[in-house]
Amino acid sequence: MSTRFAAILDLTDQVQAAIDGGDWQRAQMLEAERRAAIERLAREDQVGDELRAALGDLYARNQRMIGEVHHQRQRMLREAAMVKTGRAAVAAYGDDSQG
C-alpha cells in the first residue's frame, strides 16, 4: 500500500474520530484535506488493482460516515425541536399563571 494511501486512511480515521466526538468543524476541515489527498492520488496514472480495491473500501467507509453524520444531524434537529417546544410550553404556562 502506498504511503499516500496510508496518509489518506489516517485522515479518514481522524475524520471518524472528530465525527464520533461531535467536533463538526474539525471533521469538516479534515475531510477537505482528505478529499484533496484522494483527488491527488486518483490523478496518478499508477493506480493498480490493489489500490483500486482499497479505494472501493474507502468509498464504502465514506458512505457509512455520511450515514452517521446524517443520523447525528437528525438527532440534533429532533432535540432542538423538543427544546423549542418545551420553551414555548413554559412561556405559555407563565402567561396563563399570570392572568
C-alpha positions in Angstrom: 0.0 0.0 0.0 1.4 3.4 -0.9 2.4 6.0 1.7 -0.1 8.4 0.2 -2.9 6.0 0.7 -1.8 5.2 4.2 -2.0 9.0 4.9 -5.5 9.1 3.5 -6.5 6.2 5.8 -5.0 8.1 8.7 -7.0 11.2 7.7 -10.1 9.1 7.4 -9.5 7.8 11.0 -9.2 11.4 12.2 -12.4 12.4 10.4 -14.2 9.5 12.0 -12.8 10.4 15.5 -14.0 14.0 15.0 -17.5 12.8 14.0 -17.6 10.4 17.0 -16.6 13.3 19.2 -19.2 15.7 17.7 -16.4 18.1 16.6 -18.1 19.0 13.3 -15.7 21.9 12.5 -12.6 19.7 12.8 -14.4 16.9 10.8 -15.1 19.3 8.0 -11.6 20.7 8.0 -10.0 17.2 7.9 -12.5 16.0 5.3 -11.4 18.8 3.0 -7.8 17.8 3.5 -8.6 14.1 2.9 -10.6 14.8 -0.2 -7.7 16.8 -1.7 -5.3 13.9 -0.9 -7.7 11.4 -2.6 -8.0 13.6 -5.7 -4.2 13.9 -5.9 -3.9 10.1 -5.6 -6.7 9.5 -8.2 -4.9 11.7 -10.7 -1.9 9.4 -10.7 -1.5 7.1 -13.7 -0.1 4.3 -11.5 -3.3 3.3 -9.8 -3.2 -0.6 -9.7 -5.8 -3.2 -8.9 -4.9 -3.3 -5.2 -5.2 0.4 -4.8 -8.4 0.4 -6.8 -9.9 -2.2 -4.4 -8.6 -0.2 -1.4 -10.3 3.0 -2.8 -13.5 1.0 -3.2 -13.3 0.0 0.5 -12.6 3.6 1.4 -15.7 4.7 -0.6 -17.8 2.2 1.4 -16.4 3.6 4.7 -17.2 7.2 3.4 -20.8 6.1 2.9 -21.0 4.8 6.5 -19.6 8.0 7.8 -22.0 10.1 5.8 -24.8 7.9 7.3 -23.5 8.5 10.8 -23.4 12.3 10.3 -26.9 12.3 8.8 -28.2 10.3 11.8 -26.5 12.6 14.3 -27.9 15.7 12.4 -31.4 14.3 12.6 -31.0 13.5 16.3 -29.8 17.1 17.0 -32.7 18.5 15.0 -35.2 16.4 17.0 -33.6 17.5 20.3 -33.7 21.2 19.2 -37.4 20.8 18.3 -38.1 19.3 21.7 -36.2 22.2 23.4 -38.2 24.7 21.4 -41.5 23.0 22.2 -40.5 22.9 25.9 -39.6 26.6 26.0 -42.9 27.5 24.3 -44.8 25.4 26.9 -43.0 27.1 29.8 -43.7 30.5 28.3 -47.4 29.6 27.8 -47.7 28.3 31.3 -46.1 31.6 32.6 -48.6 33.6 30.6 -51.6 31.6 31.9 -50.4 31.7 35.5 -50.1 35.5 35.5 -53.6 36.0 34.0 
